[in-house]
Amino acid sequence: MANTTLPPNLRPATLLVHGGTERTPYGETDEALFLTSGFVYESAEQAEATFKGEVEHYQYSRFGNPTVAMFEKRLALLEGAEACLATATGMAAVHGALLSHLKTGDRVVASRALFGSCHWIVSTLLPRYGIETEFVDGHDLDAWKQAFARPATLVLLESPSNPMLDLVDIQAVSALAHEAGAIVVVDNVFATPLLQKPLQLGADVVVYSCTKHIDGQGRVLGGAVLGSQKWVTEVLQPFLRNTGPALSPFNAWLLLKGLETLSLRVDAATRSAAAVADFLASRPEVAAVRYPFRADHPQHELAKRQMSAGGTLVAFEMAGGKEAAFAMMNAARLVAVSNNLGDSKSLATHPATTTHMRIGAEERARLGISDGAIRLSVGLEDAADLIADLEQALGNLPQARRSAAE
């Protein structure tokens, strides 16, 4: 059987194909799929030693599974993390990263620009357990400094944020957080592990919804938490093992297949997203465009410092508000209406009425999520076809037809 030990210093595209592979004695080319809930032991003595931690042996797929372990190892190699644990969903990853570390009396500081469910955890769930929470405007370093004038336990942030692609200076905030006694948890979904490395910028923990770019084909749910071996083993692992948000082996196998093509898909979609952003910025029906690598993004220089490319998401605001946003989305033929992202198919959502509906109008206004805002996840279609589709959709807006008639 071929040796699966990898040479050092492999580049990301190679790690995404070979990293973490463990072949069975059958020597299979593809990663083996272990659809099993439990495992047997050679003897009662081996079972006892396994539960004591004296020997390594799989016990139960809620604790660990060979297919899931391959996925965790491969993602850790790509991220440059010491350890990774997979979860059933991205929100299970966020929830696990926070609740495993926090207790009553602790204090959390979070960037205001969070995905709706993450915002709910910080604003609603944590206070129920006696955990103090404070939101700050992520782009405002002075606000972070003020928040860290008192000790803190944990920081949660997204960069770029969902849905308006706001950025946080991860390196600066991490330094401030550590001085205040906090660990820094970064939701890196929009950037992917290919375009941004939060751990290298000073963060302690990275979380992913693997449902997004890592699967990338709209098939399965999954999540992951990455960090130091000590924190993952001593803090996160007992929480996940005993609360049970385990990733299924089948989903892990599909996510392994997704990782194999991740670099190809992210690179292609990123190039298309940049072209789509430029096109949208040229249209009179569009009031504003947000894309990190466009010079008109308010944090363009920060984006160039901490990201290697602008990513696959474009946020833009229709001049005609909600009516124009809905009309444009409904008129598109290639861009489907969906609240998912990171897919091979281009998807658009209206955050004010979907992903961020429940945070309320006042909070949406603070985040710049207007009724005309659209989040566009650019897929793998030819960029020229996407632009042509967006052009016809914009041309079919009621105001566009009225202008043409005049």
HELIX and SHEET records of a PDB file:
HELIX    1   1 PRO A   12  HIS A   18  1                                   7    
HELIX    2   2 ALA A   44  LYS A   52  1                                   9    
HELIX    3   3 PRO A   66  GLU A   79  1                                  14    
HELIX    4   4 GLY A   90  LEU A   99  1                                  10    
HELIX    5   5 GLY A  116  TRP A  120  1                                   5    
HELIX    6   6 ILE A  121  LEU A  125  3                                   5    
HELIX    7   7 LEU A  126  ARG A  128  1                                   3    
HELIX    8   8 LEU A  141  ALA A  147  1                                   7    
HELIX    9   9 ILE A  170  GLU A  179  1                                  10    
HELIX   10  10 THR A  192  LEU A  195  1                                   4    
HELIX   11  11 PRO A  198  LEU A  201  5                                   4    
HELIX   12  12 GLN A  229  TRP A  231  1                                   3    
HELIX   13  13 VAL A  232  LEU A  236  3                                   5    
HELIX   14  14 GLN A  237  THR A  243  1                                   7    
HELIX   15  15 PRO A  249  GLU A  260  1                                  12    
HELIX   16  16 LEU A  262  ALA A  281  1                                  20    
HELIX   17  17 HIS A  300  GLN A  306  1                                   7    
HELIX   18  18 GLY A  321  ALA A  331  1                                  11    
HELIX   19  19 PRO A  351  THR A  353  5                                   3    
HELIX   20  20 MET A  357  ILE A  359  5                                   3    
HELIX   21  21 ALA A  361  LEU A  367  1                                   7    
HELIX   22  22 ALA A  383  GLY A  395  1                                  13    
HELIX   23  23 PRO A  398  ALA A  405  1                                   8    
SHEET    1   A 7 ALA A  83  THR A  87  0                                        
SHEET    2   A 7 GLY A 223  GLY A 227 -1                                        
SHEET    3   A 7 VAL A 205  SER A 209 -1                                        
SHEET    4   A 7 ILE A 183  ASP A 187  1                                        
SHEET    5   A 7 LEU A 154  GLU A 158  1                                        
SHEET    6   A 7 ARG A 107  SER A 111  1                                        
SHEET    7   A 7 GLU A 132  VAL A 136  1                                        
SHEET    1   B 5 VAL A 286  ARG A 290  0                                        
SHEET    2   B 5 LEU A 313  MET A 318 -1                                        
SHEET    3   B 5 ALA A 373  SER A 377 -1                                        
SHEET    4   B 5 LEU A 347  THR A 349 -1                                        
SHEET    5   B 5 ALA A 336  VAL A 337  1                                        
END                                                                             
